[in-house]
Amino acid sequence: MSEDTLSLYFDGASKTDADDLHTEIEELLLEKDEDLWTSQFVFKDTQAIITLGVDLGGELVEDLLRFLLQKELINVYAELYYDTAGETQFLAIRDDRLKEFKRRPPRKKAKVPVKKKAISAKVSVAYPHMLEPAWQKQREKDWDAMFYASMSHEPKYYWKHIKDYYFDGNVHKFIKGQITYQKKAEYKLENRGPSITSAINYSPSKALDQLIEVIHTLFEWYDHNQEDVSDQRLNYEKKWFVESLHHFSSRFVEHGFDQELTDDAFLWIYGDSYQPGRTFPTPFGQDNWQPELNGYEVVCARIMQGINDYLFEPDLSPEEALGAFRYQKAEYSRYLMSLLPHMDVDFFSRKRFERSYVNERGISIQPWIQNSFRSLFIGLLGYNVPFIPKRDQPYCRDPEMAESLKTQIFELDLPDYFDSFIEFIHKHGDDAYKYSGR
């Protein structure tokens, strides 16, 4: 592999304009399916410096030069190193309008002190914490795990902009990358638009205000492009945004999503306790859209799963422990206490549901949610939880918390069906999760 480098110096009217050019150059390389292994951007006073490391070929070199000619840049100095058949070629350009190209004799270039995929080379990042070596190292591990779990079978143009955003937090570039992907995938114009939930899931945000700004930026894009985007597309994004908020109550957060931010976001969105009719804490877009929260059954089940894992799962991997140990916090137990009295009777049913359906009260009854209810109470009542090797003495990581939780639940004013549910658990013990009926 050659180690080709383009260094471009020019005066920019503003940092934003210069960064936009940086993004355009990256997109040009992306469209040609090039492996951009280093991408740096610096802006000081009025001078912009862009340095790119990419496998260049003669045709790509010419495309880059034609692209720069069209921009009419001011006070330009560009250096272009590239290898041809193993020989290093060097091209220097110096002219206010890039109209003259002055070639120098070939010479050996200095190697760029960056490895392929070295994230530390990315100096154009959204948040200061992203420059910390420890953060970058962990981020690379998280990306590899997520990529091979869900993206490795996809073409590069599907995930390249996601990877960039995962490491630099540039939401504007992420939006452009989404549209570029959708063009390649031949989406109709009216169906093109960035995924709000993807921008949340892959965000390198560490603080709540950073994440909120990301969401506002996505809704602002839809405001500015409403003439091109169909109402159906926008309504889909809004619907999926609300229905995905339970993400913040889940132990299954995206690889690399900051755990402290997950806790902060959950409490900010849902509050300290269940409140019927609660809306999202801040409005979005020019119409001040502020949706009512829904899907509390899922939130309840997610918290139950997390508490169940923390208390009764003996062999957690480091990744699982990172998600499960957050549920030892009292905030989750308190929220669960506020939710349980409002859960539908079918979730406490002795009948085991094999498939999802909507009951006569309009509640979506999903088997996995019912299983979450049964599993937690199996553990709290002193039996072996499902799918864990049975032991003579059931395992519990935190007996004090388990006893406190059980006491709090039995002090709740729950309907009569709860008593029959508890009797059912005691009757079948370890195997109560799989029985149906009496």
C-alpha positions as CSV (number, residue, x, y, z in Angstrom):
1,M,0.0,0.0,0.0
2,S,1.3,3.4,-0.9
3,E,1.3,6.2,1.7
4,D,0.0,9.1,-0.4
5,T,-0.6,12.5,1.1
6,L,-2.3,15.7,0.1
7,S,-1.5,18.8,2.1
8,L,-3.5,21.9,1.2
9,Y,-3.0,25.4,2.7
10,F,-5.3,28.3,1.9
11,D,-7.1,31.4,3.3
12,G,-10.7,30.8,4.3
13,A,-13.4,33.3,5.0
14,S,-14.4,31.3,8.1
15,K,-13.6,28.1,9.8
16,T,-17.1,26.7,8.8
17,D,-16.4,27.4,5.1
18,A,-13.0,25.8,5.2
19,D,-14.4,22.8,7.1
20,D,-17.1,22.5,4.4
21,L,-14.4,22.2,1.8
22,H,-12.6,19.6,3.9
23,T,-15.9,17.6,4.0
24,E,-16.4,18.0,0.2
25,I,-12.9,16.6,-0.5
26,E,-13.7,13.7,1.8
27,E,-16.9,13.0,0.0
28,L,-15.2,13.1,-3.3
29,L,-12.9,10.4,-2.1
30,L,-15.8,8.5,-0.6
31,E,-17.7,8.5,-3.9
32,K,-14.7,6.9,-5.5
33,D,-14.6,4.3,-2.7
34,E,-11.1,5.3,-1.5
35,D,-9.7,4.3,1.8
36,L,-9.2,7.6,3.7
37,W,-6.9,6.6,6.5
38,T,-5.9,10.0,7.8
39,S,-8.0,13.2,7.8
40,Q,-6.9,16.3,9.6
41,F,-8.2,19.8,9.6
42,V,-6.8,22.9,11.4
43,F,-7.9,26.5,11.2
44,K,-5.8,29.3,12.7
45,D,-6.5,33.0,12.1
46,T,-7.6,32.9,8.5
47,Q,-5.4,30.0,7.3
48,A,-6.9,26.5,6.8
49,I,-4.7,23.4,6.6
50,I,-6.1,20.1,5.3
51,T,-4.0,17.0,5.3
52,L,-5.4,13.7,3.8
53,G,-3.8,10.3,3.7
54,V,-5.3,8.2,0.9
55,D,-4.2,5.6,-1.7
56,L,-3.9,7.9,-4.7
57,G,-3.7,7.0,-8.4
58,G,-3.0,9.2,-11.4
59,E,-6.7,9.6,-12.3
60,L,-7.6,10.5,-8.7
61,V,-4.8,13.0,-8.6
62,E,-6.2,14.8,-11.7
63,D,-9.7,14.7,-10.2
64,L,-8.5,16.4,-7.0
65,L,-6.6,19.1,-9.0
66,R,-9.7,19.8,-11.1
67,F,-11.8,20.0,-8.0
68,L,-9.4,22.5,-6.4
69,L,-9.4,24.6,-9.6
70,Q,-13.1,25.1,-9.4
71,K,-13.0,26.5,-5.9
72,E,-11.0,29.7,-6.7
73,L,-9.1,29.5,-3.4
74,I,-6.9,32.4,-2.1
75,N,-3.2,32.2,-1.0
76,V,-2.9,28.6,-1.8
77,Y,0.0,26.3,-1.3
78,A,-0.6,22.6,-2.0
79,E,1.7,19.7,-1.8
80,L,0.8,16.4,-3.3
81,Y,2.9,13.2,-2.7
82,Y,1.9,10.1,-4.5
83,D,3.5,6.8,-5.5
84,T,3.4,5.5,-9.1
85,A,4.8,2.0,-9.6
86,G,6.8,2.4,-6.4
87,E,8.3,5.8,-7.2
88,T,7.4,8.8,-5.1
89,Q,6.1,11.7,-7.2
90,F,5.9,15.2,-5.7
91,L,3.8,18.0,-7.0
92,A,3.8,21.5,-5.6
93,I,1.2,24.1,-6.5
94,R,1.5,27.8,-5.5
95,D,-0.7,30.4,-7.1
96,D,-3.6,32.6,-5.9
97,R,-6.0,31.0,-8.4
98,L,-4.3,27.6,-8.8
99,K,-3.8,28.3,-12.5
100,E,-0.1,27.3,-12.7
101,F,1.2,24.0,-11.6
102,K,4.9,23.9,-10.9
103,R,6.4,20.4,-10.9
104,R,9.5,19.5,-8.9
105,P,11.7,16.5,-9.5
106,P,10.6,13.3,-7.7
107,R,12.0,12.9,-4.2
108,K,11.5,10.6,-1.3
109,K,8.7,11.9,0.9
110,A,8.8,11.7,4.6
111,K,6.4,9.1,6.0
112,V,3.4,10.4,7.8
113,P,3.7,9.3,11.4
114,V,0.3,7.7,11.5
115,K,-0.8,4.2,11.1
116,K,-3.7,3.2,9.0
117,K,-7.0,3.6,11.0
118,A,-5.1,5.7,13.6
119,I,-7.9,7.7,15.1
120,S,-5.5,10.0,16.9
121,A,-4.8,11.7,13.6
122,K,-8.3,13.1,13.5
123,V,-7.9,16.5,15.1
124,S,-11.2,17.9,13.8
125,V,-13.4,16.5,16.5
126,A,-16.6,17.8,18.1
127,Y,-15.8,17.4,21.8
128,P,-12.5,17.7,23.7
129,H,-12.8,14.3,25.4
130,M,-12.4,12.7,22.0
131,L,-8.7,13.7,21.9
132,E,-7.9,11.6,25.0
133,P,-5.8,8.5,24.0
134,A,-7.7,6.3,26.4
135,W,-11.0,7.3,24.9
136,Q,-9.7,6.7,21.4
137,K,-8.3,3.3,22.3
138,Q,-11.6,2.1,23.8
139,R,-13.5,3.7,20.9
140,E,-11.6,1.6,18.4
141,K,-12.4,-1.6,20.3
142,D,-16.1,-0.6,20.5
143,W,-16.2,0.1,16.8
144,D,-14.6,-3.2,15.8
145,A,-17.2,-5.0,18.0
146,M,-20.1,-3.1,16.5
147,F,-18.8,-3.3,12.9
148,Y,-18.4,-7.0,12.9
149,A,-21.7,-7.5,14.6
150,S,-23.9,-5.5,12.3
151,M,-22.0,-3.8,9.4
152,S,-19.3,-6.0,8.1
153,H,-21.5,-7.5,5.4
154,E,-22.5,-4.0,4.1
155,P,-20.8,-2.1,1.3
156,K,-18.3,0.6,2.4
157,Y,-20.6,3.5,1.3
158,Y,-23.2,2.3,3.8
159,W,-21.0,2.6,6.9
160,K,-18.1,4.9,6.0
161,H,-19.9,8.1,7.2
162,I,-21.1,6.3,10.3
163,K,-17.5,5.4,11.2
164,D,-16.3,9.0,10.6
165,Y,-19.1,10.3,12.9
166,Y,-18.4,7.6,15.5
167,F,-14.9,9.0,15.9
168,D,-15.2,12.7,15.1
169,G,-18.8,13.6,16.1
170,N,-19.3,15.9,13.1
171,V,-23.1,15.6,12.8
172,H,-23.2,17.8,9.7
173,K,-20.8,15.5,7.8
174,F,-22.9,12.5,9.1
175,I,-26.0,14.0,7.6
176,K,-24.2,14.5,4.2
177,G,-23.0,11.0,4.4
178,Q,-26.5,9.6,5.0
179,I,-27.8,11.5,1.9
180,T,-24.9,10.3,-0.2
181,Y,-25.6,6.7,0.8
182,Q,-29.3,7.1,0.1
183,K,-28.4,8.5,-3.4
184,K,-26.2,5.5,-4.1
185,A,-29.0,3.2,-2.8
186,E,-31.4,4.9,-5.2
187,Y,-33.8,6.3,-2.6
188,K,-36.4,8.6,-4.1
189,L,-35.7,12.2,-3.4
190,E,-38.7,12.6,-1.1
191,N,-37.5,9.6,1.0
192,R,-34.0,10.9,1.6
193,G,-33.2,12.2,5.1
194,P,-30.8,11.4,7.9
195,S,-31.8,8.9,10.6
196,I,-32.3,10.7,13.9
197,T,-32.0,7.5,15.9
198,S,-28.7,6.6,14.2
199,A,-27.3,10.0,15.0
200,I,-28.1,9.3,18.6
201,N,-26.9,5.7,18.7
202,Y,-23.5,6.4,17.1
203,S,-22.9,9.7,18.8
204,P,-19.6,10.1,20.7
205,S,-21.3,12.6,23.0
206,K,-20.3,12.4,26.7
207,A,-22.6,15.1,28.1
208,L,-26.4,15.5,27.9
209,D,-26.2,19.0,26.3
210,Q,-24.0,17.5,23.5
211,L,-26.5,14.8,22.7
212,I,-29.4,17.3,22.8
213,E,-27.6,19.5,20.3
214,V,-27.2,16.5,18.0
215,I,-30.9,15.9,18.1
216,H,-31.7,19.6,17.5
217,T,-29.4,19.6,14.5
218,L,-31.2,16.7,12.9
219,F,-34.6,18.3,13.3
220,E,-33.2,21.6,11.9
221,W,-32.1,19.7,8.8
222,Y,-35.7,18.5,8.3
223,D,-37.0,22.1,8.8
224,H,-34.6,23.4,6.1
225,N,-35.3,20.7,3.6
226,Q,-39.1,20.3,4.1
227,E,-39.8,21.2,0.5
228,D,-37.9,18.1,-0.7
229,V,-38.7,15.6,2.0
230,S,-42.1,14.0,2.2
231,D,-44.3,14.2,5.3
232,Q,-44.2,10.4,5.4
233,R,-40.5,10.4,5.8
234,L,-40.5,13.1,8.6
235,N,-43.4,11.3,10.4
236,Y,-41.5,8.1,10.2
237,E,-38.4,9.7,11.8
238,K,-40.6,11.3,14.5
239,K,-42.4,8.0,15.3
240,W,-39.2,6.0,15.4
241,F,-37.5,8.6,17.6
242,V,-40.2,8.4,20.3
243,E,-40.5,4.6,20.1
244,S,-36.7,4.3,20.5
245,L,-36.4,6.3,23.7
246,H,-36.6,3.1,25.8
247,H,-33.0,2.7,24.5
248,F,-32.0,4.8,27.5
249,S,-33.6,2.3,30.0
250,S,-31.9,-0.7,28.3
251,R,-28.8,-2.6,29.3
252,F,-28.4,-3.2,25.5
253,V,-27.0,0.2,24.7
254,E,-25.0,0.6,21.4
255,H,-21.3,-0.3,21.6
256,G,-19.4,2.8,22.8
257,F,-22.4,4.8,24.0
258,D,-21.3,6.5,27.2
259,Q,-22.8,4.8,30.2
260,E,-23.0,8.0,32.4
261,L,-24.8,9.7,29.5
262,T,-27.3,6.8,29.3
263,D,-28.2,7.4,33.0
264,D,-28.4,11.1,32.6
265,A,-30.6,10.9,29.5
266,F,-32.9,8.4,31.1
267,L,-33.6,10.5,34.1
268,W,-33.9,13.7,32.0
269,I,-36.4,12.1,29.6
270,Y,-38.5,10.0,32.0
271,G,-38.1,11.9,35.3
272,D,-37.7,10.4,38.8
273,S,-41.0,8.5,38.6
274,Y,-43.7,7.6,36.1
275,Q,-45.9,10.5,35.2
276,P,-48.9,9.8,32.9
277,G,-48.9,12.2,29.9
278,R,-45.3,13.2,30.3
279,T,-43.8,14.8,27.2
280,F,-40.2,14.9,25.9
281,P,-38.5,17.6,28.0
282,T,-37.7,20.0,25.1
283,P,-39.4,20.9,21.8
284,F,-37.8,20.3,18.4
285,G,-38.0,22.1,15.1
286,Q,-39.7,25.2,14.0
287,D,-43.1,23.7,14.9
288,N,-41.9,23.1,18.5
289,W,-42.8,19.4,18.3
290,Q,-42.8,18.0,21.8
291,P,-44.1,14.4,21.8
292,E,-45.8,12.5,24.5
293,L,-43.8,9.6,25.8
294,N,-45.0,6.0,25.2
295,G,-44.0,2.4,25.4
296,Y,-43.7,2.3,29.2
297,E,-44.2,-1.5,29.1
298,V,-40.9,-1.7,27.3
299,V,-39.2,0.6,29.7
300,C,-40.5,-1.5,32.6
301,A,-39.3,-4.7,31.0
302,R,-35.8,-3.2,30.2
303,I,-35.3,-2.1,33.8
304,M,-36.4,-5.6,35.0
305,Q,-33.9,-7.2,32.6
306,G,-31.1,-5.0,33.8
307,I,-31.9,-5.6,37.5
308,N,-32.3,-9.3,36.9
309,D,-28.8,-9.5,35.2
310,Y,-27.1,-7.5,37.9
311,L,-28.6,-9.5,40.8
312,F,-28.8,-13.0,39.4
313,E,-26.4,-13.4,36.4
314,P,-23.2,-14.8,37.9
315,D,-21.0,-14.8,34.8
316,L,-21.2,-11.4,33.1
317,S,-18.7,-10.5,30.5
318,P,-17.0,-7.0,30.9
319,E,-19.3,-5.5,28.3
320,E,-22.4,-7.1,30.0
321,A,-21.3,-5.9,33.4
322,L,-20.9,-2.4,32.2
323,G,-24.5,-2.3,31.2
324,A,-25.9,-4.4,34.1
325,F,-24.2,-2.7,37.0
326,R,-25.9,0.6,36.3
327,Y,-29.1,-0.9,37.7
328,Q,-27.7,-1.1,41.2
329,K,-28.5,2.6,41.4
330,A,-31.5,3.4,43.5
331,E,-33.0,5.6,40.7
332,Y,-33.9,2.5,38.7
333,S,-35.6,0.7,41.6
334,R,-37.6,3.8,42.5
335,Y,-38.7,4.2,38.9
336,L,-39.7,0.5,38.7
337,M,-41.8,0.9,41.8
338,S,-43.7,3.8,40.2
339,L,-44.3,1.8,37.0
340,L,-45.5,-1.5,38.3
341,P,-48.9,-0.4,39.5
342,H,-49.6,0.8,35.9
343,M,-48.6,-2.3,34.1
344,D,-51.4,-4.3,32.3
345,V,-52.8,-7.4,33.9
346,D,-51.7,-9.6,31.0
347,F,-48.0,-9.1,31.9
348,F,-48.8,-10.9,35.2
349,S,-50.9,-13.5,33.6
350,R,-50.4,-17.2,34.4
351,K,-51.1,-17.9,30.7
352,R,-47.9,-17.9,28.7
353,F,-48.0,-15.9,25.5
354,E,-46.3,-17.4,22.5
355,R,-46.6,-14.5,20.1
356,S,-47.2,-10.8,20.2
357,Y,-50.7,-9.3,20.0
358,V,-52.7,-6.2,21.0
359,N,-55.2,-7.0,23.8
360,E,-58.6,-5.5,24.2
361,R,-57.2,-2.5,26.1
362,G,-54.9,-1.6,23.2
363,I,-51.7,-2.8,24.9
364,S,-49.1,-4.6,22.8
365,I,-48.5,-7.9,24.6
366,Q,-45.0,-9.2,23.7
367,P,-43.7,-12.5,25.0
368,W,-40.2,-11.1,25.8
369,I,-41.8,-8.5,28.1
370,Q,-43.9,-11.2,29.9
371,N,-40.7,-13.3,30.3
372,S,-38.9,-10.2,31.8
373,F,-41.6,-10.0,34.5
374,R,-41.5,-13.7,35.3
375,S,-37.7,-13.9,35.4
376,L,-37.3,-11.0,37.8
377,F,-39.9,-12.4,40.2
378,I,-38.5,-15.9,40.0
379,G,-35.1,-14.5,41.2
380,L,-36.6,-12.3,43.9
381,L,-38.6,-15.2,45.3
382,G,-35.4,-17.3,45.7
383,Y,-35.5,-19.6,42.7
384,N,-33.0,-20.1,39.9
385,V,-33.6,-17.6,37.1
386,P,-34.1,-18.9,33.6
387,F,-31.2,-19.8,31.3
388,I,-28.7,-19.9,34.1
389,P,-27.3,-23.3,35.2
390,K,-29.3,-24.4,38.2
391,R,-27.6,-24.4,41.7
392,D,-28.6,-25.9,45.0
393,Q,-28.5,-22.3,46.4
394,P,-29.6,-19.8,43.7
395,Y,-27.0,-17.1,43.0
396,C,-27.5,-13.5,44.1
397,R,-24.9,-10.8,43.6
398,D,-26.5,-8.3,46.0
399,P,-28.8,-10.0,48.6
400,E,-29.4,-6.8,50.4
401,M,-30.7,-5.0,47.3
402,A,-32.8,-8.1,46.3
403,E,-34.5,-8.2,49.7
404,S,-35.1,-4.4,49.7
405,L,-36.6,-4.6,46.2
406,K,-38.9,-7.5,47.1
407,T,-40.1,-5.6,50.3
408,Q,-40.8,-2.5,48.3
409,I,-42.8,-4.4,45.7
410,F,-44.9,-6.2,48.2
411,E,-45.7,-2.9,49.9
412,L,-47.2,-1.5,46.7
413,D,-50.9,-1.3,46.3
414,L,-51.2,-3.9,43.5
415,P,-54.4,-5.4,42.2
416,D,-55.6,-8.9,43.3
417,Y,-54.1,-10.5,40.2
418,F,-50.6,-9.9,41.6
419,D,-51.3,-12.3,44.5
420,S,-52.3,-15.1,42.1
421,F,-49.2,-14.4,40.0
422,I,-46.9,-14.8,43.0
423,E,-48.7,-18.0,43.9
424,F,-48.1,-19.3,40.4
425,I,-44.3,-18.5,40.7
426,H,-44.1,-20.3,44.0
427,K,-45.9,-23.3,42.5
428,H,-43.6,-23.8,39.6
429,G,-40.3,-22.4,41.1
430,D,-37.3,-22.5,38.8
431,D,-39.5,-23.4,35.8
432,A,-42.3,-20.9,36.2
433,Y,-41.1,-18.9,33.2
434,K,-42.2,-21.7,30.8
435,Y,-45.6,-22.8,32.2
436,S,-48.9,-21.7,31.0
437,G,-52.2,-21.9,33.0
438,R,-52.6,-22.8,36.6
